[in-house]
Amino acid sequence: FQMGIYYYHKSLFEKSISAYLKAQKVYETIGDSVKVGNCLNNIGLIYYQLDKFSKAKEFWEQSLEILKDKGNKQFIVLLKLNLGLANMKLGDLDQAMFFQSEALSLAIETDDILNEAKIKNSIGEILKSKDEFLRARTYFMQSLLTAKDITEELYRKKTELQNFHDLAELCLDEKKYKVKEKKDDGCIY
């Protein structure tokens, strides 16, 4: 497992995948399903970074199947968030929304503020992709409000910056597609 992390940080992704697959087999042999799920999740992360979204989704689905009954709700939040992102990249916006909605409910239930903010932002992205600009803006703003409660300054600022960026892009998209009424803030409503 540690070799998978080592190779990942060295950007040796094929070696990292190989190390995780070997670790997965060891953990399966000793019956440690949580570690098996972690290996599968990490392989999914690598494939996502390599823009192999179908492969990422495949490994995250396997991880979720193994870990869904193990009690770690925060890890399930991450898996569902990741599955939502993969489905969004694959163009399946309904499935993306399904996973993000489930992840959001769990994040709120577990008081996972950082992931709650990320998920609200992701839902905003999905809605923007569907040209549902007003609903997208609402989720980006909700994400910004949630981000104010993130205690780690770096994560808070990164989340805020992402939302400001997405709101700016949303203004441009609204201007491009739906010119109705211009307000003082420059956005089209």
Residue pairs with C-beta under 8 A, 6 or more apart in sequence:
1 19
1 20
1 23
1 27
1 35
1 38
1 39
3 15
3 16
3 19
3 23
4 16
4 17
4 19
4 20
4 23
4 39
4 42
5 16
5 42
6 16
6 19
7 13
7 15
7 16
7 19
8 16
8 42
8 46
13 46
13 49
13 50
16 42
16 46
17 43
17 46
17 47
20 39
20 40
20 42
20 43
20 46
21 39
21 43
23 35
23 39
24 35
24 36
24 39
24 40
27 33
27 35
27 36
27 39
28 36
33 66
33 67
33 70
34 67
34 70
34 72
36 66
37 63
37 64
37 66
37 67
37 70
37 75
38 63
40 59
40 60
40 62
40 63
40 66
41 59
41 60
41 63
41 75
41 78
41 79
41 82
43 59
44 55
44 56
44 57
44 58
44 59
44 60
44 63
44 82
44 86
45 56
45 82
46 56
47 53
47 55
47 56
47 59
48 56
48 82
48 85
48 86
48 89
51 89
53 86
53 89
53 90
54 86
54 90
56 82
56 86
57 83
57 86
57 87
57 90
60 79
60 82
60 83
60 86
61 83
63 79
64 76
64 79
64 80
64 83
67 75
67 76
67 79
68 76
73 106
73 109
73 110
74 110
74 112
74 115
76 103
76 106
77 103
77 106
77 107
77 110
77 112
77 115
77 119
78 103
78 115
80 99
80 100
80 102
80 103
80 106
81 99
81 100
81 103
81 115
81 118
81 119
81 122
83 99
84 95
84 96
84 97
84 98
84 99
84 100
84 103
84 119
84 122
84 126
85 96
85 122
87 93
87 95
87 96
87 99
88 96
88 122
88 125
88 126
88 129
93 126
93 129
93 130
96 122
96 126
97 123
97 126
100 119
100 122
100 123
100 126
101 123
103 115
103 119
104 116
104 119
104 120
104 123
106 112
107 113
107 115
107 116
107 119
108 116
113 146
113 149
113 150
113 151
114 150
114 152
114 155
114 159
116 146
117 143
117 144
117 146
117 147
117 150
117 159
118 143
118 159
120 139
120 140
120 142
120 143
120 146
121 139
121 140
121 143
121 159
121 162
121 163
121 166
123 139
124 136
124 137
124 138
124 139
124 140
124 143
124 163
124 166
124 170
125 136
125 166
127 133
127 135
127 136
127 139
128 136
128 166
128 169
128 170
128 173
131 173
131 177
131 178
133 170
133 173
133 174
133 177
133 178
134 189
136 170
137 167
137 170
140 163
140 166
140 167
140 170
141 163
141 167
143 159
143 163
144 160
144 163
144 164
147 156
147 159
147 160
147 163
148 156
150 156
150 159
170 187
171 185
171 186
171 187
171 188
174 187
174 188
174 189
175 187
175 188
178 188
179 188
180 188
180 189
181 188
181 189
182 188
183 189
